[in-house]
Amino acid sequence: MFSVGLTGGIASGKTTISNLFAKLGVPVIDTDVISRKLLQPGELTYRQVCAHFGDAILGANGEIDRRKLREIVFTDSAEKAWLEKMLHPLIYQRSHDAIVANSRADYVLVVIPLLFETNFQSLVDRILVVDCPAEQQVERLIRRDQIDETLARKMLARQLDNSARTARAHDIIDNRNETADLETQVAALHQRYQQLASA
Ligand code: ATP
């Protein structure tokens, strides 16, 4: 089963691009969605997080308050390591299962925001990086999430440099332009991936 991992910095355009692949009929697996599912009631990992952080981590509806959890791991590297050690192997396994479950498709796209940081390279056959200038990421982040510039720059500073990602990519999508141009780039890559998958 041929799989393509899509990665890129925060607000670089991963969702926008994965939606374009989905429009072409490509199954899309999103590791963020899997990660969110693992924190929902009914999952063993939900109970482990509740036991570790206590009831203070829960919102009024009994669900894990993801904003609170984000704040904790943003400021405490030991807690971040604890959470990642628990979640990452499960995210890898569930992504792998989802790839196998889609084996009738030509290929699948797996959106992995932290592909290099989590060493998920072995999950996919090919790595597609979406690249755009950091200044544009900041602009898009402020506009989309209604946050101030200082926070946007702080979030960006905690991430891998865009150049570190593109240096390890098989393919790169340049997302400094308008969305129409993205469609052309995605269509060309789609054709290439179909050829590679059938080779
Ligand atoms: P995150 O890392 O936070 O999950 P992301 O990489 O999935 O973000 P998107 O949500 O796709 O990024 O894009 C970030 C914002 O920038 C969105 O509001 C999106 O509509 C906008 N955007 C992305 N690409 C373009 C483009 N080529 N032209 C105009 N706006 C764009």
Boltz pocket constraint, residues with backbone or C-beta under 6 A from the ligand:
constraints:
  - pocket:
      binder: B
      contacts: [[A, 8], [A, 9], [A, 10], [A, 11], [A, 12], [A, 13], [A, 14], [A, 15], [A, 16], [A, 17], [A, 113], [A, 140], [A, 141], [A, 144], [A, 175], [A, 176], [A, 177], [A, 178], [A, 179], [A, 182]]
      max_distance: 6.0
